[in-house]
Amino acid sequence: MGNLRNKYTDEEWYELEVSIEKDRRNGKPDDLFLSIPIYNEDLDKLRKIRNYLSEFYSDYNLLNLDKWINWKTNENN
């Protein structure tokens, strides 16, 4: 694996460092994903969550939630 620093000019690297430091000062979270526990949620609640989130996210983004819903549906049958 190459050195990340070598991929940038001095000016580009400086701009990157300034941007990162500004984000830290402003409290930008490190995590890129929101994680919510769904294992113990009942099937009806999961479907409501899925329905609501579908207004904002694609089916692809909700695929993991769909898998949980399918698993819980099959488990209850």
Secondary structure, DSSP 8 states (H G I E B T S, - for coil): ---GGGGS-HHHHHHHHHHHHHHHHTT--S--S-----TTS-HHHHHHHHHHHTTTS-TTTTHHHHHHHHHHHHHH-
